[in-house]
Amino acid sequence: MLTKAKDKQTSYEFVMLEELVKEDHLLRKIDKYIDFSFIYDEVEELYCHDNGRPSVDPVVLFKMTLLQYLYGIRSE
């Protein structure tokens, strides 16, 4: 049966990610105690500064890989 939405959305819901993640969550602890800025120094010579497309932040790539390892995610 085909139904059509008659009403438009009339309300908004504001969600803060900070409120969704518990204060004692493992990822909050990792973020609090580990400074990942050392990764920039480690990979700087691997990137060209004057040619090519803008890169994805290497810290973000590292954190994604860390999440995969911690939670057993096999695919990107």
KEZAMI-712614 format. One record per residue: residue number from 1; residue in one letter; x, y, z of N, C-alpha, C in turn. Coordinates in steps of 0.02 Angstrom, whole numbers, plus 32768, in hexadecimal, padded with zeros to 4 digits. Layout:
// KEZAMI-712614
  mise  kefi  n.xx  n.yy  n.zz  ca.xx  ca.yy  ca.zz  c.xx  c.yy  c.zz
   NUM     a     X     Y     Z      X      Y      Z     X     Y     Z
...
// end
This chain:
// KEZAMI-712614
  mise  kefi  n.xx  n.yy  n.zz  ca.xx  ca.yy  ca.zz  c.xx  c.yy  c.zz
     1     m  802A  7FC5  8000   8000   8000   8000  802C  803E  8000
     2     l  801E  806B  7FD5   8043   80A9   7FCF  8026  80DD  7FFE
     3     t  8050  80F9  8029   8039   812E   8055  8064  816C  8049
     4     k  8047  81A4  8052   806B   81E3   804A  806B  8208  808B
     5     a  80A3  8227  809A   80A8   824F   80D7  807E  828F  80CD
     6     k  8051  829B  80FB   8025   82D5   80F5  8040  8312  8119
     7     d  8063  8305  8150   807C   833D   8178  80C7  8345  816D
     8     k  80DB  8382  816F   8122   8390   816D  813E  838E  81B4
     9     q  817F  8387  81B8   819D   8386   81FA  8193  83CA  821C
    10     t  817A  83C8  8258   816B   8407   827B  8194  8410  82BA
    11     s  81C0  83E1  82C8   81E9   83E8   8304  8231  83D3  82F5
    12     y  825D  83EA  831F   82A4   83DA   8319  82BB  83B8  8358
    13     e  82ED  838F  8351   830B   8370   838B  8356  837E  8389
    14     f  836E  839D  83BD   83B5   83AC   83C2  83D7  8377  83EC
    15     v  840B  835A  83D0   842F   8325   83F2  8478  8339  83F6
    16     m  8494  8334  8432   84DB   8342   843B  84FF  8300  8444
    17     l  8532  82F4  841C   8557   82B6   8421  8576  82AC  8466
    18     e  8589  82E3  8485   85A5   82DF   84C8  8575  82BF  84FA
    19     e  8535  82CA  84F0   8503   82AE   851D  84F5  8264  850E
    20     l  8505  824E  84D2   84F7   8209   84BF  852D  81D7  84D6
    21     v  8569  81F1  84E3   85A1   81C6   84F6  85AD  81CE  8540
    22     k  85B0  8195  8563   85BA   8196   85AB  85FD  81B5  85BD
    23     e  8601  81D3  85F8   863E   81F3   860F  8678  81C2  8617
    24     d  8669  8184  862A   869F   8153   8636  86AA  8124  85FB
    25     h  8694  8138  85C0   869C   810E   8584  86E7  8109  8572
    26     l  86FA  80CF  8559   8741   80C2   8548  875C  80F6  8518
    27     l  8737  8108  84E6   8750   8138   84B4  875A  817D  84D2
    28     r  8732  8190  8503   873F   81D0   8525  8780  81CE  854C
    29     k  878E  8194  856B   87CC   818D   8591  8809  818F  8562
    30     i  8804  816E  852A   883A   816F   84F9  8846  81B6  84E1
    31     d  8812  81DA  84D1   8818   821F   84B9  8835  824D  84EF
    32     k  8826  823F  852D   883E   8268   8565  8888  825E  8571
    33     y  88A0  8221  856D   88E4   8212   8582  8917  820B  854A
    34     i  8901  8205  850C   8930   81FC   84D5  892D  8238  84A7
    35     d  8966  8257  849B   896A   828F   846D  8981  8273  8429
    36     f  8956  8272  83F9   8965   8254   83B9  898A  8284  8389
    37     s  899C  82BE  839F   89BD   82EE   8373  8A02  82D6  835C
    38     f  8A20  82A5  837E   8A61   828B   8369  8A5D  826B  8323
    39     i  8A22  8258  830E   8A19   8237   82CD  8A2C  8266  8295
    40     y  8A1E  82A7  829C   8A30   82D7   8268  8A7B  82D6  825B
    41     d  8AA3  82D4  828F   8AEC   82D2   8286  8B02  8292  8265
    42     e  8AE1  825B  8274   8AF4   8219   8259  8AE6  8213  820E
    43     v  8AB2  8234  81F7   8A9D   822B   81B1  8AAB  8267  8184
    44     e  8AC8  829B  81A0   8AD1   82D8   8179  8AF8  82CE  8139
    45     e  8B2D  82A6  813A   8B55   829D   80FD  8B33  8270  80C9
    46     l  8AFB  8253  80DA   8AD6   8229   80AB  8AA5  8250  8080
    47     y  8A9B  828F  8091   8A6B   82B9   806D  8A90  82EF  8046
    48     c  8A76  82FD  800A   8A92   8332   7FE1  8A70  8374  7FF5
    49     h  8A98  83A8  7FFF   8A7C   83E7   8017  8A63  8415  7FDF
    50     d  8A77  8408  7FA1   8A65   8436   7F6C  8A45  8415  7F2F
    51     n  8A2E  83D7  7F36   8A11   83B4   7EFD  89DE  8381  7F16
    52     g  89AB  8375  7EEE   897A   8343   7EFF  893C  835F  7F21
    53     r  890F  8331  7F31   88D0   8344   7F51  88DB  834B  7F9C
    54     p  88AF  836F  7FBD   88B2   8373   8006  88A8  832E  8025
    55     s  88CC  8320  8059   88C9   82DE   8078  8894  82DB  80AF
    56     v  8884  829E  80C2   885C   8293   80FE  888C  829A  8139
    57     d  8875  82B8  816E   889F   82C2   81A9  88BC  827F  81C0
    58     p  88FF  8279  81C4   891D   823A   81D9  8909  8223  821F
    59     v  88FA  8252  824B   88E4   8240   828E  889F  821E  828A
    60     v  8874  8238  825F   8832   8219   8256  883A  81D3  823A
    61     l  8866  81C9  820A   8872   8187   81EE  888B  8157  8224
    62     f  88B8  816F  824E   88D3   8144   8283  889C  8132  82B5
    63     k  8873  8163  82C8   883D   8155   82F7  880A  8125  82DA
    64     m  87FD  8129  829A   87CF   80FA   827A  87EB  80B3  827E
    65     t  882B  80AC  8272   884B   806A   8276  884B  8051  82BE
    66     l  8856  807C  82EE   8854   8069   8334  880D  8051  8347
    67     l  87DA  8074  8330   8796   805E   833C  8788  8019  831E
    68     q  87A1  800E  82E2   8798   7FCE   82C2  87B7  7F97  82ED
    69     y  87F3  7FA3  8307   8815   7F71   8330  87EF  7F66  8372
    70     l  87DC  7F9C  8393   87BD   7F95   83D5  8779  7F72  83D2
    71     y  8754  7F7E  839C   8710   7F64   8398  8709  7F29  8367
    72     g  8741  7F11  834D   873F   7ED7   8321  871C  7EE3  82DF
    73     i  8722  7F1F  82C6   8703   7F30   8285  8734  7F1B  824E
    74     r  871E  7EF1  8221   874B   7ED6   81EE  874E  7EFE  81AE
    75     s  871E  7F29  81A3   871A   7F4D   8164  871C  7F98  8170
    76     e  8735  7FBD  8141   8736   8005   8147  86F2  801F  8135
// end
